[in-house]
C-alpha cells in the first residue's frame, strides 16, 4: 500500500485525505494546531458555487483606494513598507478588468459545478454531518447598489451555472432581523450552507475512523524534493512517504516556494462573531455593498466580513470586528452587538489571479492544494477528489488544469 502525508487538517487537506483513502492509500495527516484550526473554523459556512467568483473585478478601482485611506473599509490594507505585499497588490489589481474576470470565471466554473455533489459524496460516504439549501437573502439599502450584484450573477450564468435570483415581496418572512432601511431584498437559490467547524471535525473523525494517523501539535518545517519525499517535523523527527500534499492555506509558501511554487499567496484575513437574534434566523443573509455574510450557527447568528491583507501570523485586530459591527448596525434590527461571542479571525489564501494552486510541484511526488481565496470551503471537497485522482493515476482532470501551481 502506498502512503501519503497530508500537511494541513483544514477542509482541503482532509478532503484530499478522504479521497486518497477511497483509492486505497494509507494516509497520515499533520497539523501544527489541529482539525479546522485555520480558516475552516469561523467562516460564514457558505456552500455557494454561484458566488465562487474572481475576487478582483472592475469595482476594485472604485473601492480599492479607500482600503489605504479608511482603516474601517471592508477591504483593508495596512499602509506600511512591505515590498512583498505591494507586489501582490499590483498583481492583484492588474486582474481587475472585465477580460480578466471572464478568464478567471471560465477557469473556476467546471469545479464550481462539481462543488455540491462533492459534499453529497462525503456525506453519503459516512461523514456524519449535513448541508442545507437556502434560499440566501440578499439585501440592499439603495436601489443603485443592486446593479453590481446583478452583473456578477449574470456573469456566472453566462459561464454556465444556474443561479436563480429574484426579488422577495415579503423578505422579513425569511429574515425578520432586517432593518427598515433595507428596502430592496432578493433571494438567491440553488445554493447551500452548513456549520463549517462541526463539518470539518466530522470529516476528520471519518478520516481517522478509516485508518488515518492524525498528528497535531507538530509543525512541518521542511519537505524534501527527493523521489520518496521526507517530511521534517518541529520535534526533529523525519517521516518518509510515497507522496506529500501541502494544504496549509495562507502558510503554503513556507514549504512550497522552494519546490517551484512561485505564485504569491497572500493572507486575506476575515473576521466573524456570533450574536443572538430576537427570533431564530433560519436563512443566510448577505449584504453585498457592506460585504457582510451571515449564517445561522448553532442557535445563534454568525456575522462575518472584511478582507484584511496582513500576514497570517499577525495579531488579531479588534478594530476589524468594530468595523463589521458599524456596518451591521445599519442593516439589522433587534440585535445586541455588545453580547457577541465566538470572535474569530482566519487567514484565507489569496492568489493574484484568483485561481487556486492545485497539482504537482517541481518535486515529482510533492503536491500542493491551496490558494482558493474565499472559496476553500465550497471547493475543498471537489479539490480533494480531483487531486487524489492525480496523485494515484497521474491524470490531471480538466477542471484543475488551470490551477497548475507551477504557472
C-alpha positions as CSV (number, residue, x, y, z in Angstrom):
1,X,0.0,0.0,0.0
2,X,1.3,3.5,-0.9
3,X,1.5,6.2,1.8
4,X,0.7,9.9,1.5
5,X,1.4,12.5,4.1
6,X,-1.1,15.4,4.1
7,X,0.1,18.6,5.7
8,X,-2.9,20.6,6.9
9,X,-6.1,19.5,8.6
10,X,-8.5,22.0,7.1
11,X,-11.2,21.3,4.6
12,X,-8.9,21.0,1.6
13,X,-6.4,18.7,3.3
14,X,-8.9,16.4,5.0
15,X,-11.0,16.1,1.8
16,X,-7.8,15.1,-0.1
17,X,-7.0,12.6,2.6
18,X,-10.6,11.1,2.5
19,X,-10.4,10.6,-1.3
20,X,-6.9,9.1,-1.1
21,X,-8.4,6.6,1.3
22,X,-11.1,5.9,-1.2
23,X,-8.3,4.9,-3.6
24,X,-6.6,2.6,-1.2
25,X,-3.9,4.9,0.0
26,X,-2.6,4.9,3.6
27,X,-2.7,8.5,4.9
28,X,-1.1,10.5,7.7
29,X,-2.4,14.0,8.4
30,X,-0.3,16.5,10.2
31,X,-1.4,19.9,11.5
32,X,0.5,22.3,13.8
33,X,-2.6,23.1,15.7
34,X,-5.5,20.7,15.0
35,X,-8.5,20.0,12.8
36,X,-10.2,23.1,11.4
37,X,-7.8,25.4,13.2
38,X,-7.4,27.9,10.3
39,X,-9.9,29.5,8.0
40,X,-12.0,26.3,8.1
41,X,-13.4,27.2,11.5
42,X,-15.1,30.6,11.7
43,X,-16.1,31.4,8.1
44,X,-19.6,32.1,7.1
45,X,-20.2,28.4,6.0
46,X,-21.5,29.3,2.6
47,X,-21.6,26.5,0.0
48,X,-22.3,28.8,-2.8
49,X,-20.6,27.9,-6.1
50,X,-22.7,30.6,-7.7
51,X,-20.7,33.1,-5.7
52,X,-17.3,31.4,-6.1
53,X,-16.2,34.1,-8.5
54,X,-13.0,36.1,-9.1
55,X,-12.2,38.5,-6.2
56,X,-10.7,41.2,-8.5
57,X,-13.1,43.0,-10.7
58,X,-13.6,46.5,-12.1
59,X,-15.1,47.7,-8.9
60,X,-11.6,47.3,-7.3
61,X,-10.7,50.6,-8.9
62,X,-13.6,52.3,-7.1
63,X,-13.3,51.0,-3.6
64,X,-9.6,50.0,-3.7
65,X,-8.2,53.4,-2.8
66,X,-10.4,53.5,0.4
67,X,-8.6,50.4,1.5
68,X,-5.5,52.6,2.1
69,X,-7.2,55.6,3.5
70,X,-10.0,54.2,5.6
71,X,-8.9,51.7,8.3
72,X,-12.6,50.6,8.7
73,X,-13.1,49.8,5.0
74,X,-14.4,46.3,4.1
75,X,-11.1,45.8,2.2
76,X,-8.2,46.9,4.4
77,X,-4.5,47.2,3.5
78,X,-2.2,48.5,6.2
79,X,-0.2,51.4,4.9
80,X,3.4,50.3,5.6
81,X,6.7,49.4,3.9
82,X,6.2,45.8,2.7
83,X,7.6,45.1,-0.8
84,X,6.0,41.6,-1.0
85,X,2.6,42.9,-0.1
86,X,2.8,45.8,-2.6
87,X,4.0,43.4,-5.3
88,X,1.0,41.2,-4.6
89,X,-1.4,44.2,-4.7
90,X,-0.1,45.4,-8.0
91,X,-0.5,41.9,-9.5
92,X,-4.0,41.6,-7.9
93,X,-5.1,44.9,-9.2
94,X,-3.9,44.0,-12.8
95,X,-6.7,41.4,-12.8
96,X,-9.4,44.0,-12.1
97,X,-10.7,44.1,-15.7
98,X,-13.7,42.5,-17.4
99,X,-11.5,40.5,-19.6
100,X,-9.5,39.0,-16.6
101,X,-12.7,38.4,-14.7
102,X,-14.2,36.4,-17.6
103,X,-10.9,34.4,-18.0
104,X,-10.8,33.5,-14.3
105,X,-14.5,32.7,-14.1
106,X,-14.2,30.4,-17.1
107,X,-11.5,28.5,-15.2
108,X,-13.5,28.3,-12.0
109,X,-16.8,27.2,-13.5
110,X,-16.0,23.5,-14.1
111,X,-15.0,22.9,-10.4
112,X,-17.9,25.2,-9.2
113,X,-20.3,22.8,-10.9
114,X,-18.8,19.9,-9.0
115,X,-18.9,21.5,-5.6
116,X,-22.2,20.5,-4.1
117,X,-22.2,16.9,-5.5
118,X,-18.8,16.6,-3.8
119,X,-20.3,17.4,-0.5
120,X,-23.0,14.8,-1.0
121,X,-20.3,12.2,-1.8
122,X,-18.7,12.8,1.6
123,X,-21.9,12.6,3.5
124,X,-23.1,9.5,1.6
125,X,-19.6,8.0,2.3
126,X,-20.0,8.3,6.1
127,X,-19.2,11.8,7.1
128,X,-21.7,12.4,9.9
129,X,-22.8,16.0,9.2
130,X,-25.1,17.9,7.0
131,X,-25.6,20.7,4.5
132,X,-28.8,22.7,3.9
133,X,-30.3,24.5,0.9
134,X,-31.0,28.3,1.3
135,X,-32.5,30.5,0.0
136,X,-30.0,33.2,0.6
137,X,-31.5,36.6,1.4
138,X,-29.6,39.4,-0.4
139,X,-30.3,42.9,0.9
140,X,-29.6,46.4,-0.4
141,X,-30.3,49.8,1.2
142,X,-30.3,51.7,-2.1
143,X,-31.6,50.6,-5.5
144,X,-28.5,51.7,-7.3
145,X,-26.4,49.2,-5.3
146,X,-28.2,46.3,-6.9
147,X,-26.6,46.7,-10.3
148,X,-23.2,45.4,-9.4
149,X,-24.5,42.3,-7.8
150,X,-26.8,41.6,-10.8
151,X,-23.8,42.0,-13.0
152,X,-22.0,39.3,-11.1
153,X,-24.9,36.9,-11.2
154,X,-25.3,37.4,-14.9
155,X,-21.6,36.8,-15.4
156,X,-21.8,33.5,-13.5
157,X,-24.9,32.4,-15.5
158,X,-23.2,33.4,-18.8
159,X,-20.4,30.9,-17.9
160,X,-22.9,28.1,-17.4
161,X,-24.1,28.0,-13.8
162,X,-27.8,28.2,-12.8
163,X,-28.2,30.9,-10.1
164,X,-31.9,31.8,-9.8
165,X,-32.1,35.3,-8.4
166,X,-35.4,37.0,-7.8
167,X,-37.0,39.8,-5.8
168,X,-38.7,39.0,-2.5
169,X,-42.1,40.5,-1.9
170,X,-42.2,39.7,1.9
171,X,-38.5,39.5,2.8
172,X,-39.0,39.6,6.6
173,X,-40.7,36.3,6.5
174,X,-37.3,34.8,5.7
175,X,-35.2,37.4,7.5
176,X,-37.0,39.1,10.4
177,X,-33.7,40.7,11.5
178,X,-33.6,43.1,8.5
179,X,-33.8,46.8,9.4
180,X,-36.4,49.0,7.7
181,X,-33.5,50.7,5.9
182,X,-33.1,47.5,3.8
183,X,-35.7,48.3,1.2
184,X,-34.6,46.1,-1.7
185,X,-34.3,42.4,-0.9
186,X,-33.8,39.4,-3.2
187,X,-33.3,35.7,-2.8
188,X,-30.6,33.5,-4.3
189,X,-31.5,29.8,-4.8
190,X,-29.7,26.6,-5.6
191,X,-27.0,27.2,-3.0
192,X,-26.4,25.7,0.4
193,X,-24.9,26.5,3.8
194,X,-23.6,24.5,6.8
195,X,-21.8,24.8,10.1
196,X,-18.1,24.7,8.9
197,X,-16.2,23.7,12.1
198,X,-18.6,20.8,13.0
199,X,-18.5,19.5,9.4
200,X,-14.7,19.6,9.2
201,X,-14.4,18.0,12.6
202,X,-16.8,15.2,11.4
203,X,-14.6,14.8,8.2
204,X,-11.5,14.5,10.4
205,X,-13.2,11.8,12.5
206,X,-14.2,9.9,9.4
207,X,-10.6,10.0,8.1
208,X,-9.3,8.7,11.4
209,X,-12.0,6.0,11.6
210,X,-10.9,4.8,8.2
211,X,-7.4,4.2,9.4
212,X,-5.5,7.5,9.0
213,X,-3.0,8.7,11.6
214,X,-3.6,12.3,12.7
215,X,-0.7,14.1,14.2
216,X,-1.4,17.5,15.8
217,X,0.7,20.0,17.7
218,X,3.6,19.4,15.3
219,X,4.7,21.7,12.6
220,X,6.2,20.5,9.4
221,X,9.4,22.5,8.9
222,X,10.6,21.0,5.6
223,X,9.5,18.7,2.7
224,X,12.4,17.3,0.6
225,X,12.3,17.1,-3.2
226,X,13.5,13.5,-3.3
227,X,11.5,10.8,-5.2
228,X,10.3,9.5,-1.9
229,X,9.9,12.8,-0.1
230,X,10.9,13.2,3.5
231,X,8.9,15.4,5.9
232,X,10.8,17.0,8.8
233,X,8.8,17.8,11.9
234,X,9.4,20.5,14.5
235,X,10.5,17.9,17.0
236,X,13.3,16.7,14.7
237,X,11.5,13.6,13.5
238,X,11.7,12.6,9.8
239,X,8.8,10.8,8.1
240,X,9.1,9.2,4.6
241,X,6.2,8.7,2.2
242,X,5.5,7.9,-1.4
243,X,3.9,11.3,-1.8
244,X,3.1,14.5,0.2
245,X,0.3,17.0,-0.1
246,X,0.9,20.6,1.2
247,X,-2.5,22.0,2.1
248,X,-1.5,24.7,4.6
249,X,-3.7,27.6,3.4
250,X,-2.1,31.0,3.8
251,X,1.1,29.4,5.1
252,X,1.6,27.4,1.9
253,X,4.7,29.3,0.6
254,X,6.7,28.4,3.6
255,X,7.0,24.8,2.3
256,X,6.1,25.1,-1.4
257,X,8.2,28.0,-2.6
258,X,11.5,26.0,-2.7
259,X,9.6,23.4,-4.7
260,X,8.9,25.8,-7.6
261,X,5.6,27.3,-6.5
262,X,6.3,30.9,-7.1
263,X,2.8,32.4,-7.2
264,X,2.4,34.6,-4.1
265,X,-0.2,33.5,-1.6
266,X,-1.4,36.5,0.5
267,X,-3.4,36.1,3.7
268,X,-6.8,37.8,3.2
269,X,-7.9,37.8,6.8
270,X,-11.6,37.5,7.5
271,X,-13.3,38.1,10.9
272,X,-16.5,36.8,12.4
273,X,-18.6,36.6,15.6
274,X,-22.0,35.3,16.7
275,X,-25.0,37.1,18.2
276,X,-28.4,36.2,19.5
277,X,-31.4,37.3,17.4
278,X,-34.9,38.1,18.7
279,X,-36.4,35.3,16.6
280,X,-34.4,32.3,15.2
281,X,-32.8,33.3,11.9
282,X,-33.1,30.2,9.7
283,X,-31.6,31.5,6.4
284,X,-28.3,33.1,5.4
285,X,-28.3,36.8,4.7
286,X,-25.8,38.8,2.6
287,X,-25.2,42.5,2.1
288,X,-23.0,42.9,-1.0
289,X,-22.4,46.6,-0.6
290,X,-21.4,46.3,3.1
291,X,-19.7,42.9,2.3
292,X,-21.3,41.2,5.3
293,X,-22.1,37.5,5.1
294,X,-24.3,36.0,7.8
295,X,-25.4,32.4,8.6
296,X,-27.4,30.5,11.3
297,X,-24.9,28.8,13.5
298,X,-25.7,26.5,16.5
299,X,-28.8,28.5,17.5
300,X,-27.1,31.9,17.0
301,X,-26.3,34.1,14.0
302,X,-22.8,34.3,12.7
303,X,-21.8,37.6,11.1
304,X,-18.7,37.6,9.0
305,X,-16.9,40.1,6.9
306,X,-13.8,42.1,5.9
307,X,-10.8,41.3,3.7
308,X,-7.6,42.4,5.5
309,X,-4.3,41.9,3.7
310,X,-1.9,41.2,6.6
311,X,0.5,38.4,7.4
312,X,-1.3,35.3,8.6
313,X,0.6,35.3,12.0
314,X,0.0,39.0,12.8
315,X,-2.2,39.7,15.9
316,X,-6.0,39.8,15.9
317,X,-7.2,43.3,15.1
318,X,-10.2,44.2,17.3
319,X,-10.9,47.2,15.1
320,X,-11.9,44.9,12.3
321,X,-14.7,43.5,14.4
322,X,-15.9,47.0,15.2
323,X,-15.8,47.9,11.5
324,X,-18.2,44.9,10.8
325,X,-20.5,46.0,13.7
326,X,-20.6,49.6,12.4
327,X,-22.0,48.3,9.0
328,X,-24.2,45.6,10.6
329,X,-26.0,48.2,12.8
330,X,-27.3,49.9,9.7
331,X,-28.9,46.8,8.2
332,X,-30.1,44.7,11.2
333,X,-32.7,45.4,14.0
334,X,-33.1,43.9,17.4
335,X,-29.6,42.6,17.8
336,X,-27.4,43.5,20.8
337,X,-23.9,43.6,19.3
338,X,-22.4,44.0,22.8
339,X,-23.4,40.5,23.6
340,X,-21.4,38.8,20.9
341,X,-19.5,35.6,21.2
342,X,-17.0,33.5,19.2
343,X,-14.9,36.3,17.9
344,X,-12.6,34.9,15.3
345,X,-10.0,35.7,12.6
346,X,-8.9,33.4,9.9
347,X,-6.5,33.8,7.0
348,X,-7.8,33.0,3.6
349,X,-5.1,32.2,1.0
350,X,-5.5,34.6,-1.9
351,X,-3.6,34.4,-5.2
352,X,-3.1,37.5,-7.5
353,X,-5.0,35.9,-10.4
354,X,-7.9,34.5,-8.3
355,X,-7.1,30.8,-9.2
356,X,-6.2,28.1,-6.7
357,X,-2.9,26.2,-6.7
358,X,-3.6,22.5,-7.1
359,X,-1.3,19.9,-8.5
360,X,2.3,18.6,-8.6
361,X,5.2,20.8,-7.7
362,X,8.7,20.7,-9.3
363,X,9.3,17.7,-6.9
364,X,7.7,14.7,-8.7
365,X,5.8,13.4,-5.7
366,X,5.0,16.6,-3.8
367,X,1.7,18.3,-4.4
368,X,0.0,21.4,-3.2
369,X,-3.7,22.2,-2.7
370,X,-4.5,25.8,-1.7
371,X,-4.8,29.3,-2.8
372,X,-8.6,29.2,-3.0
373,X,-9.1,32.6,-1.6
374,X,-12.6,32.8,-0.1
375,X,-13.7,29.6,-1.8
376,X,-11.6,26.9,0.0
377,X,-14.7,25.7,1.9
378,X,-17.0,25.4,-1.0
379,X,-14.4,24.0,-3.4
380,X,-12.4,21.9,-0.9
381,X,-14.2,18.5,-1.4
382,X,-14.0,18.7,-5.2
383,X,-10.4,19.8,-5.0
384,X,-9.5,16.8,-2.8
385,X,-11.3,14.4,-5.1
386,X,-9.5,15.6,-8.2
387,X,-6.1,15.9,-6.6
388,X,-6.4,12.3,-5.2
389,X,-7.1,11.2,-8.7
390,X,-4.0,12.9,-10.0
391,X,-1.8,11.5,-7.2
392,X,-2.9,7.9,-7.7
393,X,-3.3,7.8,-11.5
394,X,-1.2,10.7,-12.9
395,X,-4.3,12.0,-14.7
396,X,-5.0,15.8,-14.4
397,X,-8.7,16.4,-14.7
398,X,-9.5,19.3,-17.0
399,X,-11.3,21.1,-14.1
400,X,-7.9,21.6,-12.2
401,X,-5.6,22.1,-15.2
402,X,-5.9,25.9,-14.9
403,X,-4.7,25.6,-11.3
404,X,-1.2,24.4,-12.2
405,X,0.9,25.5,-9.2
406,X,3.9,26.0,-11.5
407,X,2.2,28.5,-13.7
